Amino acid sequence: MRFQSTQVMEESKRRMSTLQLCCFLLIGCLISQIYASSEAVFYESFDESFEGSWIASEKEEYSAFSLDIIKHQYLPLFSYDIIFPFHSLSLLSYSLLSLGVWKHSKSEGHDDYGLLVSEKARKYAIVKELEKPVELKDGTIVLQFEVRLQNGLECGGAYLKYLRPQEAGWTAKGFDNESPYSIMFGPDKCGATNKVHFILKHKNPKSGEFVEHHLKFPPSVPSDKLTHVYTAILKPDNEVIILVDGEEKKKANFLSSEDFEPALIPSKTIPDPDDKKPEDWDERAKIPDPEATKPDDWDEDAPMEILDEEAEKPEGWLEDEPEEIDDPEAVKPEDWDDEEDGEWEAPKIDNPKCEAASGCGEWRRPLKRNPAYKGKWHAPLIDNPAYKGIWKPQEIPNPDYFELETPNFEPIAAIGIEIWTMQDGILFDNILIASDEKTAETIRETTWKPKFKVEEEKQKAEEPAGFDGLKGIQKTVFDLLYKVADLPFLGDHKIKVLELIEKAEKQPNITIGVIISIIVVILSVLFKLLFGGKKTAKVNNNVAAAAAKKEEGEQASSTPAEEEEKEEEKKDEDAAAPRRRTTRRDN
């Protein structure tokens, strides 16, 4: 029996060894699939410690994060003396004058490791050199990495810099914000800034200078604490596609002036800097009619409002009763000192006798609009016979113009993280450079998606009971609003729209108001695009302001004459206002 038992144990061990071997082979196959041929040029999962392979910068600015940096970069809108009182400066200085520590840490709730920004209010810089530079000029190149903002991100960056070869003038231990890179890619959020950067540092073939070219209208940063994966696909047809969580958020062309600012290819012509507007050039499309005269019956001094002589005092008006009376239930406080606090007076309350009456207090005739009011007279506008249009200088050939079939991409020799942030808990993971989109998709499906699903379920479970349905609806609404904010034609208005959306996310009860405000902005921009000109822009801005303030009768003016008339009306109204008595019944 003992011999038989030993045989069983040995057989069991053999089976276990076989099973382990199969597992190792399976994992090996998966890894070999990822690294096969040249599809995965570089992959960092941070399963092992980064020390030794990633080198932290030893530059002084990344080990001495001074108070001046906080004062001038992070808190421009606040009182520095209030936030950092004198008695706490020495302690705060000591705590900040230390190295921003990178840690090999697990993602919260997972067994998966990443590279962690472990402390608040620090500058961080770390770099990983590649075995050989990656050329971007031939074929497809995919840049991808994961970021989890475990404590949120109010002010800071979480992007990567893809560095040029060290011959360009940098060292690993001297890595800083001046180290030359080819591409900068990833999320950045602080104040009005909220975007997934994509910046190409491109060498001008004429001047030899490297110029930063920023992607116009980049996607927004997801505003939660979940793991997100960012992907940039550089294609051989000069196209770049930005994905967030595997979903396409932006498609652009490197050579298009509509997609990058400044454009990689300069315009063929430029305004002649030596061309000057002639002195007799008339840009006025309309002018006051010189032959018009003010009518004899036009009274410019007539007030806009007059007393309504036909008005009569309403029945039941209690003219001898005040609108407010002393609160009969109020009692002088025991600790009230007349010498120090002055003579005590009971607080006022609404007079209860006025509630059933048509009004209280002295009755005065109301004002009505003066039928004789015409305001200040202005000559009507007519077409200007001398009008020549809006002057602009003549176009001349651009001496800096050049043609380009494809960008002059510089090779990537290293990956660097160089950021400043007021948040901790930023976790980088699964950094990939691949020459195949399928490889990047496989990494997303096997590394990012399982984590994201777990985090998403946990977030739902932590939401207040009975709020799931509303949250789901709101999430759909906000997802749609963020897509609206990415509409290219919004231009500079995108920042304002994003600020509105973020405010609504924190205060869901104002979501409807935010949607209305965004519609007003979109309509204003559309009107401007359709009709153009400063005049239309001014009108639309006033319309938007009127909608935001919910004030009736406020109309935009489009001519100097109308502006002057509006000022006169306001003066007349102000002059008449003192004669009008506002009572509790008016409210």
C-alpha positions as CSV (number, residue, x, y, z in Angstrom):
1,M,0.0,0.0,0.0
2,R,2.9,2.3,0.8
3,F,4.5,1.6,-2.5
4,Q,1.2,2.2,-4.3
5,S,0.8,5.5,-2.4
6,T,4.3,6.6,-3.5
7,Q,3.5,5.8,-7.1
8,V,0.3,7.9,-6.9
9,M,2.3,10.8,-5.4
10,E,4.9,10.6,-8.1
11,E,2.3,10.5,-10.8
12,S,0.6,13.5,-9.2
13,K,3.9,15.4,-9.2
14,R,4.5,14.5,-12.9
15,R,1.0,15.8,-13.8
16,M,1.6,19.0,-11.8
17,S,5.0,19.5,-13.6
18,T,3.3,18.9,-16.9
19,L,0.6,21.4,-16.1
20,Q,3.1,24.0,-15.0
21,L,5.1,23.4,-18.2
22,C,2.0,23.9,-20.2
23,C,1.2,27.2,-18.4
24,F,4.7,28.4,-18.9
25,L,4.5,27.5,-22.6
26,L,1.2,29.3,-22.9
27,I,2.5,32.4,-21.3
28,G,5.7,32.1,-23.4
29,C,3.6,31.8,-26.6
30,L,1.6,35.0,-25.6
31,I,4.8,36.9,-24.9
32,S,6.5,35.6,-28.0
33,Q,3.3,36.7,-30.0
34,I,3.7,40.2,-28.6
35,Y,7.4,40.4,-29.2
36,A,7.4,38.4,-32.5
37,S,9.2,40.0,-35.5
38,S,9.2,43.8,-35.3
39,E,5.6,44.3,-34.3
40,A,6.4,45.2,-30.7
41,V,9.5,47.4,-30.9
42,F,9.4,48.2,-27.2
43,Y,7.1,47.1,-24.3
44,E,7.4,47.9,-20.6
45,S,4.8,46.2,-18.3
46,F,6.6,47.2,-15.0
47,D,6.0,43.6,-13.8
48,E,9.6,43.8,-12.5
49,S,11.2,46.7,-10.6
50,F,12.2,49.6,-12.9
51,E,15.4,50.4,-11.0
52,G,18.4,49.9,-13.1
53,S,16.6,50.1,-16.4
54,W,14.8,53.5,-15.9
55,I,17.1,56.3,-14.8
56,A,15.8,59.2,-12.6
57,S,17.0,62.6,-13.4
58,E,19.6,64.1,-11.1
59,K,19.1,67.7,-12.2
60,E,18.7,70.1,-9.3
61,E,15.2,71.4,-10.4
62,Y,13.8,67.8,-9.9
63,S,15.2,67.6,-6.4
64,A,14.5,71.2,-5.2
65,F,10.9,72.0,-5.9
66,S,10.9,75.5,-4.5
67,L,8.1,77.6,-3.1
68,D,8.6,80.0,-6.0
69,I,7.5,77.3,-8.4
70,I,4.3,76.9,-6.5
71,K,3.8,80.6,-6.1
72,H,4.2,81.5,-9.7
73,Q,3.1,78.4,-11.6
74,Y,0.3,76.9,-9.5
75,L,-1.3,79.6,-7.4
76,P,-1.5,82.7,-9.6
77,L,-5.2,83.3,-8.6
78,F,-4.9,82.9,-4.9
79,S,-3.3,84.9,-2.0
80,Y,0.1,83.3,-1.5
81,D,0.4,84.8,2.0
82,I,-2.9,83.3,3.1
83,I,-2.2,79.9,1.8
84,F,1.4,79.8,3.0
85,P,1.5,81.8,6.2
86,F,4.9,82.9,7.5
87,H,5.1,80.5,10.4
88,S,4.7,77.5,8.1
89,L,7.2,78.5,5.4
90,S,10.2,76.8,6.9
91,L,8.4,73.5,7.5
92,L,6.9,73.6,4.0
93,S,10.2,74.5,2.4
94,Y,11.9,71.6,4.1
95,S,9.2,69.2,2.9
96,L,9.3,70.4,-0.7
97,L,13.1,70.5,-1.0
98,S,13.3,66.8,-1.7
99,L,13.4,64.5,-4.6
100,G,10.1,63.5,-6.3
101,V,10.2,59.8,-5.6
102,W,9.2,57.2,-8.3
103,K,7.9,53.9,-6.9
104,H,7.2,50.5,-8.2
105,S,3.7,50.1,-7.0
106,K,0.5,48.1,-7.5
107,S,-2.5,49.7,-9.0
108,E,-5.1,50.1,-6.4
109,G,-7.3,47.0,-6.3
110,H,-5.1,45.0,-8.7
111,D,-2.0,42.8,-8.5
112,D,-0.7,44.7,-11.5
113,Y,2.4,46.9,-11.0
114,G,3.2,50.3,-12.5
115,L,5.4,53.3,-12.2
116,L,4.0,55.6,-9.5
117,V,4.2,59.3,-8.9
118,S,4.2,58.9,-5.2
119,E,4.2,62.5,-3.8
120,K,2.3,65.7,-4.3
121,A,3.8,69.0,-5.4
122,R,6.9,67.6,-7.1
123,K,8.7,67.8,-10.4
124,Y,9.4,64.3,-11.8
125,A,11.8,63.2,-14.5
126,I,12.8,59.6,-15.5
127,V,14.0,58.1,-18.7
128,K,14.3,54.7,-20.4
129,E,16.8,54.3,-23.3
130,L,15.8,51.9,-26.1
131,E,18.1,49.2,-27.3
132,K,18.1,50.9,-30.7
133,P,16.4,54.0,-32.1
134,V,13.0,53.6,-33.7
135,E,12.6,55.1,-37.1
136,L,9.2,56.8,-37.7
137,K,9.6,57.5,-41.5
138,D,8.7,54.1,-42.8
139,G,5.5,52.2,-42.1
140,T,3.0,52.4,-39.2
141,I,4.2,53.2,-35.7
142,V,1.9,52.9,-32.7
143,L,2.6,54.7,-29.4
144,Q,0.5,53.5,-26.5
145,F,0.5,53.6,-22.7
146,E,-1.8,53.4,-19.7
147,V,-2.3,56.0,-17.0
148,R,-4.4,55.9,-13.9
149,L,-5.1,59.1,-11.9
150,Q,-5.8,57.3,-8.6
151,N,-6.4,60.6,-6.8
152,G,-7.7,62.5,-9.7
153,L,-5.9,65.3,-11.6
154,E,-6.6,68.9,-10.9
155,C,-3.3,70.4,-12.0
156,G,-0.5,68.5,-13.7
157,G,0.6,66.4,-16.7
158,A,0.7,62.7,-17.3
159,Y,2.3,62.5,-20.7
160,L,5.3,60.8,-22.3
161,K,8.2,62.3,-24.2
162,Y,9.7,60.3,-27.0
163,L,13.3,61.5,-27.1
164,R,15.6,61.9,-30.0
165,P,19.1,60.2,-29.9
166,Q,21.5,61.5,-27.3
167,E,23.6,63.1,-30.1
168,A,20.9,65.8,-30.0
169,G,22.3,66.9,-26.7
170,W,21.0,65.2,-23.6
171,T,21.9,62.6,-21.0
172,A,19.8,60.2,-18.9
173,K,20.9,61.7,-15.6
174,G,20.6,65.2,-17.0
175,F,17.1,64.6,-18.4
176,D,14.9,67.7,-18.1
177,N,12.3,69.8,-19.9
178,E,14.8,71.0,-22.4
179,S,15.9,67.5,-23.5
180,P,15.1,67.3,-27.3
181,Y,12.2,65.0,-28.2
182,S,10.4,64.0,-31.3
183,I,6.9,63.5,-30.0
184,M,5.1,64.5,-26.8
185,F,1.9,62.6,-26.2
186,G,-0.6,62.2,-23.3
187,P,-3.0,63.9,-20.9
188,D,-2.5,67.3,-19.4
189,K,-4.9,69.2,-17.2
190,C,-4.6,72.4,-15.2
191,G,-7.0,75.3,-15.1
192,A,-8.3,76.0,-18.6
193,T,-5.9,73.3,-20.1
194,N,-7.7,70.0,-20.5
195,K,-6.4,67.9,-23.4
196,V,-4.6,64.9,-24.6
197,H,-1.4,66.5,-26.1
198,F,0.1,65.4,-29.3
199,I,3.1,67.6,-30.2
200,L,5.5,66.9,-33.0
201,K,8.9,68.6,-32.8
202,H,9.8,69.0,-36.5
203,K,12.9,70.1,-38.2
204,N,12.4,73.0,-40.6
205,P,14.2,71.9,-43.8
206,K,15.1,75.5,-44.7
207,S,16.1,77.0,-41.4
208,G,17.3,73.8,-39.6
209,E,15.4,74.8,-36.5
210,F,13.1,72.5,-34.5
211,V,9.6,73.8,-34.1
212,E,6.8,72.5,-31.9
213,H,3.7,71.7,-33.9
214,H,0.6,71.2,-31.7
215,L,-2.4,69.1,-32.7
216,K,-5.4,71.4,-33.0
217,F,-8.6,70.5,-31.0
218,P,-7.1,67.5,-29.2
219,P,-9.4,65.2,-27.2
220,S,-10.3,65.9,-23.5
221,V,-8.9,64.0,-20.6
222,P,-11.4,61.6,-18.9
223,S,-12.4,63.1,-15.6
224,D,-12.3,60.1,-13.3
225,K,-9.9,57.9,-11.3
226,L,-10.1,54.8,-13.6
227,T,-7.2,53.4,-15.7
228,H,-7.3,54.8,-19.3
229,V,-5.2,53.8,-22.3
230,Y,-3.9,56.4,-24.8
231,T,-2.9,55.4,-28.3
232,A,-1.4,57.4,-31.1
233,I,-1.2,55.7,-34.5
234,L,1.3,57.3,-37.0
235,K,0.5,56.0,-40.5
236,P,2.7,56.2,-43.7
237,D,0.0,58.3,-45.5
238,N,0.8,61.3,-43.1
239,E,-2.2,60.5,-40.9
240,V,-2.2,60.4,-37.1
241,I,-5.1,58.8,-35.2
242,I,-5.6,59.4,-31.4
243,L,-7.5,56.7,-29.5
244,V,-8.7,56.9,-25.9
245,D,-9.6,53.5,-24.4
246,G,-9.5,52.1,-27.9
247,E,-12.0,54.6,-29.3
248,E,-11.0,57.0,-32.0
249,K,-11.2,60.5,-30.7
250,K,-9.2,62.4,-33.3
251,K,-7.9,61.9,-36.9
252,A,-5.5,64.5,-38.4
253,N,-3.0,64.9,-41.2
254,F,0.5,66.1,-40.4
255,L,0.7,68.2,-43.5
256,S,-2.7,70.0,-43.1
257,S,-2.7,73.5,-41.7
258,E,-6.2,72.7,-40.4
259,D,-4.9,70.1,-38.1
260,F,-1.6,71.4,-36.7
261,E,-0.6,74.8,-35.2
262,P,1.7,76.1,-36.6
263,A,1.4,74.3,-39.9
264,L,4.3,72.1,-40.8
265,I,4.3,73.5,-44.4
266,P,4.3,77.3,-44.5
267,S,1.8,79.1,-46.7
268,K,2.9,79.9,-50.2
269,T,2.2,83.6,-49.9
270,I,2.4,86.0,-47.0
271,P,1.1,89.6,-46.6
272,D,3.6,92.1,-47.9
273,P,5.1,93.7,-44.7
274,D,6.1,96.8,-46.7
275,D,2.6,97.4,-48.2
276,K,0.8,100.3,-46.4
277,K,-2.9,101.3,-46.6
278,P,-3.4,104.5,-48.7
279,E,-4.5,107.5,-46.7
280,D,-7.7,107.9,-48.8
281,W,-8.8,104.3,-48.3
282,D,-12.3,104.3,-47.0
283,E,-13.4,101.1,-45.1
284,R,-16.9,102.4,-44.0
285,A,-19.6,100.4,-45.8
286,K,-22.3,102.8,-44.5
287,I,-22.2,106.5,-43.6
288,P,-24.8,108.9,-42.2
289,D,-26.9,110.5,-44.9
290,P,-25.4,114.0,-45.3
291,E,-28.6,115.3,-46.8
292,A,-30.8,114.1,-44.0
293,T,-32.2,116.7,-41.4
294,K,-33.9,116.3,-38.1
295,P,-37.7,116.6,-38.3
296,D,-39.2,119.7,-36.7
297,D,-41.3,117.6,-34.3
298,W,-38.4,115.5,-33.1
299,D,-38.0,116.3,-29.3
300,E,-34.7,114.9,-28.2
301,D,-35.3,116.1,-24.6
302,A,-38.6,114.1,-24.1
303,P,-38.1,111.6,-21.3
304,M,-38.5,107.9,-22.0
305,E,-41.1,107.4,-19.2
306,I,-43.7,109.7,-17.8
307,L,-46.2,109.5,-14.9
308,D,-49.4,107.6,-15.7
309,E,-52.0,110.3,-15.1
310,E,-54.8,107.8,-15.7
311,A,-53.7,105.5,-12.9
312,E,-55.7,105.4,-9.8
313,K,-54.9,104.1,-6.3
314,P,-56.2,100.5,-6.0
315,E,-59.0,99.9,-3.6
316,G,-57.9,98.7,-0.2
317,W,-54.5,100.3,-0.3
318,L,-53.4,101.0,3.3
319,E,-51.5,104.2,2.8
320,D,-51.1,104.7,6.6
321,E,-49.6,101.3,7.1
322,P,-45.8,100.7,6.7
323,E,-44.6,97.8,4.6
324,E,-42.5,96.5,7.5
325,I,-42.9,96.6,11.2
326,D,-40.8,95.7,14.3
327,D,-41.0,92.0,15.1
328,P,-43.3,91.9,18.1
329,E,-41.8,88.6,19.2
330,A,-38.2,89.9,19.2
331,V,-36.6,90.3,22.6
332,K,-33.5,92.3,23.4
333,P,-30.6,89.9,24.1
334,E,-29.5,89.7,27.8
335,D,-25.9,90.5,26.9
336,W,-26.8,93.6,24.9
337,D,-24.8,96.6,26.1
338,D,-26.4,99.9,24.9
339,E,-23.1,101.8,25.6
340,E,-21.0,99.4,23.5
341,D,-23.6,98.0,21.1
342,G,-25.7,101.1,20.6
343,E,-29.5,101.4,21.1
344,W,-31.2,98.1,20.5
345,E,-33.8,97.9,17.7
346,A,-36.1,95.0,17.0
347,P,-35.6,93.4,13.6
348,K,-38.1,94.2,10.9
349,I,-40.7,91.8,9.5
350,D,-43.4,92.1,6.7
351,N,-46.5,93.9,8.0
352,P,-49.2,91.2,8.2
353,K,-51.9,93.8,7.5
354,C,-50.4,94.2,4.0
355,E,-50.8,90.6,3.0
356,A,-54.6,90.9,2.5
357,A,-54.4,94.5,1.1
358,S,-53.6,95.7,-2.4
359,G,-50.6,97.5,-1.0
360,C,-49.1,99.5,1.8
361,G,-47.3,102.8,2.3
362,E,-47.5,106.0,0.4
363,W,-49.0,105.4,-3.1
364,R,-47.5,107.1,-6.1
365,R,-48.5,107.1,-9.7
366,P,-46.5,104.5,-11.7
367,L,-44.5,105.4,-14.7
368,K,-45.4,104.5,-18.3
369,R,-43.5,104.8,-21.6
370,N,-43.7,108.3,-23.1
371,P,-45.4,108.1,-26.5
372,A,-43.6,111.3,-27.5
373,Y,-40.2,109.8,-26.7
374,K,-37.9,109.4,-29.7
375,G,-34.4,109.7,-28.2
376,K,-31.5,111.4,-29.8
377,W,-31.8,111.9,-33.5
378,H,-29.3,110.4,-35.9
379,A,-29.1,110.7,-39.6
380,P,-30.0,107.4,-41.3
381,L,-27.2,105.4,-42.8
382,I,-26.7,105.0,-46.6
383,D,-24.3,103.1,-48.7
384,N,-20.9,104.8,-48.8
385,P,-20.1,105.8,-52.4
386,A,-16.4,105.9,-51.5
387,Y,-16.3,102.5,-49.9
388,K,-13.4,100.3,-51.0
389,G,-13.7,97.4,-48.7
390,I,-11.6,96.3,-45.8
391,W,-8.0,96.9,-46.7
392,K,-5.4,94.2,-46.4
393,P,-1.8,94.2,-47.7
394,Q,-1.0,92.4,-51.0
395,E,0.2,88.9,-50.9
396,I,3.8,88.1,-51.9
397,P,5.7,84.8,-52.3
398,N,6.7,83.4,-48.9
399,P,10.5,83.3,-48.8
400,D,10.3,80.6,-46.1
401,Y,8.0,78.3,-48.1
402,F,9.0,74.7,-48.8
403,E,7.3,71.6,-50.0
404,L,7.1,68.4,-48.0
405,E,5.8,65.0,-49.0
406,T,6.2,63.5,-45.5
407,P,7.3,65.0,-42.1
408,N,11.0,64.9,-41.2
409,F,10.5,62.6,-38.3
410,E,13.4,62.3,-35.9
411,P,14.0,58.7,-34.6
412,I,12.9,57.8,-31.0
413,A,15.9,56.7,-28.9
414,A,14.3,56.8,-25.4
415,I,11.1,57.3,-23.5
416,G,10.9,59.9,-20.9
417,I,8.4,61.1,-18.3
418,E,9.0,64.7,-17.4
419,I,6.1,66.3,-15.6
420,W,5.2,68.7,-12.8
421,T,2.1,67.9,-10.8
422,M,0.2,68.9,-7.6
423,Q,-1.3,65.3,-7.4
424,D,0.1,62.0,-6.3
425,G,-1.1,58.6,-7.2
426,I,-0.4,58.9,-11.0
427,L,0.4,55.4,-12.2
428,F,2.0,54.7,-15.6
429,D,1.9,51.2,-17.1
430,N,2.2,49.1,-20.2
431,I,4.2,51.5,-22.3
432,L,4.3,50.2,-25.9
433,I,5.9,51.1,-29.2
434,A,4.7,48.8,-32.0
435,S,4.7,48.7,-35.8
436,D,1.3,47.0,-35.9
437,E,-2.1,48.2,-34.8
438,K,-3.2,44.7,-34.0
439,T,-0.4,44.4,-31.4
440,A,-1.6,47.5,-29.6
441,E,-5.2,46.2,-29.7
442,T,-4.1,42.9,-28.2
443,I,-2.3,44.7,-25.4
444,R,-5.4,46.8,-24.7
445,E,-7.6,43.8,-24.6
446,T,-5.3,41.7,-22.3
447,T,-3.9,44.3,-19.9
448,W,-6.1,47.4,-19.9
449,K,-9.6,46.1,-20.4
450,P,-9.8,43.6,-17.5
451,K,-8.6,46.3,-15.1
452,F,-10.9,48.9,-16.4
453,K,-14.0,46.6,-16.1
454,V,-13.1,45.8,-12.5
455,E,-12.7,49.5,-11.7
456,E,-15.9,50.5,-13.5
457,E,-17.9,47.9,-11.5
458,K,-16.4,49.0,-8.3
459,Q,-17.3,52.6,-9.1
460,K,-20.9,51.7,-9.8
461,A,-21.1,49.7,-6.5
462,E,-19.9,52.7,-4.6
463,E,-22.5,55.0,-6.0
464,P,-25.4,55.9,-3.7
465,A,-28.3,53.4,-3.8
466,G,-31.1,54.3,-6.1
467,F,-28.8,56.6,-8.1
468,D,-27.6,54.1,-10.7
469,G,-30.3,55.0,-13.3
470,L,-29.7,58.7,-13.1
471,K,-26.0,58.3,-13.1
472,G,-26.2,56.2,-16.3
473,I,-28.3,58.9,-18.0
474,Q,-26.0,61.6,-16.8
475,K,-22.9,59.7,-17.9
476,T,-24.5,59.4,-21.4
477,V,-25.2,63.1,-21.4
478,F,-21.7,64.1,-20.3
479,D,-20.1,61.7,-22.8
480,L,-22.1,63.4,-25.5
481,L,-21.2,66.9,-24.2
482,Y,-17.5,66.0,-24.3
483,K,-17.9,64.9,-27.9
484,V,-19.6,68.2,-28.7
485,A,-16.7,70.0,-27.1
486,D,-14.3,68.3,-29.5
487,L,-16.1,69.7,-32.6
488,P,-13.3,71.4,-34.6
489,F,-15.3,74.6,-35.5
490,L,-15.6,75.6,-31.8
491,G,-12.0,76.7,-31.9
492,D,-11.0,78.9,-28.9
493,H,-14.5,78.4,-27.4
494,K,-13.6,74.8,-26.6
495,I,-12.0,75.8,-23.3
496,K,-15.1,77.6,-22.1
497,V,-17.3,74.7,-23.1
498,L,-15.0,72.3,-21.2
499,E,-15.1,74.5,-18.1
500,L,-18.9,74.5,-18.3
501,I,-19.0,70.7,-18.6
502,E,-16.6,70.1,-15.7
503,K,-18.7,72.5,-13.5
504,A,-21.8,70.6,-14.4
505,E,-20.2,67.3,-13.5
506,K,-19.5,68.6,-10.0
507,Q,-23.0,70.1,-9.7
508,P,-25.4,67.8,-11.7
509,N,-28.4,70.0,-10.8
510,I,-27.1,72.7,-13.3
511,T,-26.8,70.2,-16.2
512,I,-29.8,71.6,-18.1
513,G,-28.5,75.2,-17.8
514,V,-25.1,74.1,-19.0
515,I,-26.6,72.4,-22.1
516,I,-28.5,75.6,-22.9
517,S,-25.3,77.6,-22.5
518,I,-23.4,75.3,-24.8
519,I,-26.2,75.5,-27.4
520,V,-25.9,79.3,-27.2
521,V,-22.1,79.2,-27.8
522,I,-22.5,76.8,-30.7
523,L,-25.2,79.0,-32.3
524,S,-23.0,82.0,-31.8
525,V,-20.0,80.3,-33.5
526,L,-22.2,79.1,-36.3
527,F,-23.6,82.5,-36.9
528,K,-20.1,83.9,-37.0
529,L,-19.0,81.2,-39.5
530,L,-22.0,81.7,-41.7
531,F,-22.2,85.5,-41.8
532,G,-18.7,86.5,-40.6
533,G,-17.6,90.0,-39.6
534,K,-17.2,91.8,-36.3
535,K,-20.7,93.0,-36.4
536,T,-22.3,89.6,-36.3
537,A,-19.8,88.4,-33.7
538,K,-20.8,91.3,-31.5
539,V,-24.5,90.7,-31.9
540,N,-24.1,87.0,-31.1
541,N,-22.0,87.7,-28.0
542,N,-24.7,90.0,-26.8
543,V,-27.3,87.4,-27.5
544,A,-25.4,84.8,-25.5
545,A,-24.9,87.3,-22.6
546,A,-28.6,88.1,-22.6
547,A,-29.5,84.4,-22.5
548,A,-27.0,83.8,-19.7
549,K,-28.4,86.7,-17.6
550,K,-32.0,85.9,-18.4
551,E,-32.7,89.6,-18.9
552,E,-35.4,90.8,-21.3
553,G,-35.2,93.7,-23.6
554,E,-31.4,93.8,-23.8
555,Q,-30.6,94.1,-27.5
556,A,-27.2,94.1,-29.2
557,S,-26.3,97.3,-31.0
558,S,-24.5,97.3,-34.4
559,T,-23.9,101.0,-35.2
560,P,-22.4,103.9,-33.3
561,A,-25.7,105.8,-33.7
562,E,-27.6,103.0,-32.0
563,E,-25.0,102.8,-29.3
564,E,-25.4,106.5,-28.6
565,E,-29.2,106.2,-28.6
566,K,-29.0,103.3,-26.1
567,E,-26.8,105.4,-23.8
568,E,-29.3,108.3,-24.0
569,E,-32.2,105.9,-23.2
570,K,-30.3,104.7,-20.2
571,K,-29.6,108.2,-18.9
572,D,-33.3,109.1,-19.3
573,E,-34.3,105.9,-17.5
574,D,-31.9,106.6,-14.7
575,A,-33.2,110.2,-14.4
576,A,-36.8,108.9,-14.1
577,A,-36.0,106.1,-11.7
578,P,-36.0,108.1,-8.5
579,R,-39.6,109.1,-9.0
580,R,-40.6,105.5,-9.0
581,R,-41.2,103.8,-5.8
582,T,-40.5,100.1,-5.4
583,T,-42.7,98.4,-2.9
584,R,-43.0,94.9,-1.6
585,R,-45.9,94.3,-3.9
586,D,-43.7,94.9,-7.0
587,N,-41.5,91.9,-6.2
